[in-house]
């Protein structure tokens, strides 16, 4: 089995070395037949397969960590309503068997405004569900961010960037006491929304479905940033923000604060990774929302 070079680089030799045997094990265990070349994301190898009854599916091979552990939990809660269906799951290895979607059709192929509308509509449905017990909680993530911020900002050379991050932290402090309890996808951007395959009669069961959740329990306002920075347009930040909050039925003040929290989270990651400055897109969103 050919392992994509990028996946080998990001996941390390132990994960890669185990993939052929793991794939063979689950192909046999779940009575699957490979039907196409391997695909991959940042942390998983995905094999197009067919079940014994001829149903097309995708075998997803990944390690279990803090992010991936919640994926099957969220997919079971959603039950295919707005998200890809989970068909099988092995808890020990983190291996999933998923509904096959059309990997050639994501929201990159539609207009930005239509794509943002689709994401907002999906998020409105997905975050309507209460988060089950055991998921990572926004409350804990927020506490850790606020603790890290005072030290992290000292590494920034630019006074304006330091002030921006401190202002983001101040905004988060205003809502930190009410972190929310909804089931969040956390990473719903344009490439994490795919079209289903046609079913009986040539019709798909929904126009678009979410994939690859990294679930949290928290406030839906923490979901907006990916759709604000994907296919980025600095002049459209507030337009996208207003569209998403309207479709999702969010109170804009709270959504603004939690989006600034997401900006803070991304900037802290950049600082932790040794970047000289945080991502310009994150800074631009922060400036636009703080100026409102």
N, C-alpha and C positions, 0 to 999 in steps of 0.2 A: 504494500500500500504506500503510495507516494504521499509524503508529509510536506505540506506547504512550508517553504523556507521561513516566512514571516512568523508562522505559528511556532516553529521550532525555536526561533530567536526569542520570542516573548515568553514562552512557557518552560523552556529549559529541557535538558537532555533526558531526565528521568521520566517526565510526562510523555515526551515523544517516543522514547524507547518502549513504553508500555502500550502505546496506541494499537499496534497491529494485533497483539494478543487480546486486548480488551475488545476491539471491534469484532474479532472472530468469535469471541465468547458470546457477545450479545446478538450477533447475527444468528448463531445457533440457538441460544436460549429463547429468543423471541420469534424464531422461525421467519427470518427476514432474508430477502435476496437483494443484493446491491443492484442498483439500476442506473448509476451515473458516477461521474468523478467526484472526489471529495471537495468540499467547500470548507471555509473556516472564517471565524471572527478573530477577536483578539485573544480569546482564551479557550476556544472549543473547536473541535473538528466535527464536521457535519457530513453525514453520508446519506445520499438519496437511496431509499430502499423501498421494497414492496413487501407487504405482509402476506401471510399464507393465503388469505382470501382475495389477494390482488389489490388491496387498498394501498395507495402510495403514502409514504411516510418519510420522516427524516430521523436518523439516528444521531443524537448529539452526545459527543464524548467530551467530558470536561472534568476537572477536579472540583472537589467540594471546598468552598471557602466561605467567608462571611457574606459575599454577594450572591454566589450561585446557590447556596443552601436554601434561599427563600424562593427560588424560581418555581419549583414544583408546587410549593405551598400556594403561591399566588395563582398559578394556572389552574389549580384545582378549585379555588374559590371562584374564579371567573367562569370556569366551566365552558369555555369557548365563546362566551358573550363578549365580543369586542377584542378577543385575544385568541392566539393559536391554541388548539386543543392539545392537552397532554394525554397521550395514549398509554404509556407505560413509564415507570420510574424505578430505578434501583438506588436506594438510599445510600448504600455503602460506597458506591463508586461515583455517584452523581450523574449517572448515565440516564438520558431521557429519550423516549420515542415520542415524536411530535407529529401532528398533522402536517402533511406536505402543503406548503403554500407556493406561490409563483415567485421564485427567487429573482426573476428578471424584472419584476414590477414592484418598485417601491415609490415613495412619494417624491423622489428626485425627478420623476418624469411628469409631475403636474406643476401648475403655477404655485408660487410661494404662498399666495393668499389662500388658495384651495388647500394646500398642504397643511398650513397652520389651522385651518378650519377643521380638517379631518382629525388632526392630532387633538385639538381641543374637544371635539365631540367624543373621541375615544376616551380621553381622560375623564370627561364628565361621567361616563359609564363605569370606567374601571375604579375610580376613586369613590364611587357611591357605596362600595362594599366596606364594611368595617374590617380592619386588619385582624387576622387571627393571632393568637398568642404565639410567642416565640420569635417573631421577626425583629430585626433591628429597628430601633425606635429613634425617631427624629429628635426626641427630647435628649437622648444620650449624645447624639451627634452634635446637637446644638451646644450642649454644655462643654464638650471637648473643643469645639471651634472657638468658643468665647474664651476658654482658658488659654488656647494657643495663640490667639491674635496679638496680645501685647508684645510678646517676644518676637513673633514672626515678622511684624511690621518693621522692626528695627533693622532688618536686613535690606530693606528697600532704600535705595539712594534718593528717590524722588519724594519730596515733601507732599506733593499733591496725591501721589499714590498711597502714601501712608495715611493721609487724612481720609481718602476715599474708603480704605479698608476699615478704619476706625468708625467712620460714619455708617458703613454697612453693619458693623458689629452693634452699634448703638440701636439701629433699626431692629435688628434681631432681638435685642434685649427687651424691646417693647412687647414682643409676642411670644417670647420663650416660655412664659408661664402657661401658654395654651398651645402645645405643639401638635395637637390633633391626634386622631385615632383611625384615619382612613387608610385603606390599602393603596399604597403608592407604587407606580411602576418605576419611577426615578430616572429613567433613561429613554424617554419616548421622543426620539428625533426622527427625521425624515426617512432614514434607512432602516429604522426599526419598525416600520409599518409596511406590510406586504399585502398584495392581493391574493385572495384564495384561488385555488384551482376550480375550474367549472365542475359542477356536480351533475346529477341527473338532469337531463333536459338542457344541458349546456349552461346552466345558471350557477353562479357562485353563491354561497350561503350569506355572505356579506360583501360589501365593496372592498373594505380594508380591515386588516387585523393587526394587533400589536404583537410583537415578538420580544424575546430576550429581556424580560423584566429583571431588575435588581431591587427587589421590594424593600420598602420601609413602611412603618406605621407612622403616619403623621398628617400634616396639613396639606391639602391639595395645592396650595399656593407654592409649595416647594417643587412642583412639577414643571414649571413654565420655562425655565431657562434654556433647555435644549432646543426648543422650537424658536427661541429668540435669536440664537447664535448660529443655528444651522442655515446654510445658504445666506450668510450674514449680509444685512443691509442696515448700516447705522441710521439711516433716515427713517427706517420702518420699525424701530424698536418699540416705540410707544404704540404704534398702530397694531402691531402684533399682540402686544401686552393687552391692550383694550379688547381686541377681538377674542383672545383666549379667556379673559376674565368674564366677558359677557356670555360666551357659549357655555362655560363651566359654571356660571352662576356664582362667582366668587366676589367677596367684598374686596374692593380694589386696594384699600389701605393695608389689609392683612396680606393680600397677595403680593403687594409691593414689598413689604417687609420680608416675607419668606423668599421672594426672588432675590433680594439683596443678600439674604443668608446663603443662597445658592452661589451667588457671585463670590461671596466671602470664602465659601468652601473651595471653589475652583482656584481662587487666588492662593489660598493656603497650600493647596496641593502643588501649585507651581513653585512656590517658595521652598517647600519641602524638597522638591526635585532639583533645587539648585538653579532654577531659571533666574536670569538677572532682573526680569520684570514679568509680572503676570500677563496672561494672554490679553491682547488688545481688545478682543471681542468682549471678554468678561468686564474689563474696565469700562468699555463703552456703555454696556448695559447698566452698570453701576452709576455712571455719571448721568445717564438719561433718567433713571428712576429717582435718583437723589435730587435732581433738579426740578422734578415735577412738584 
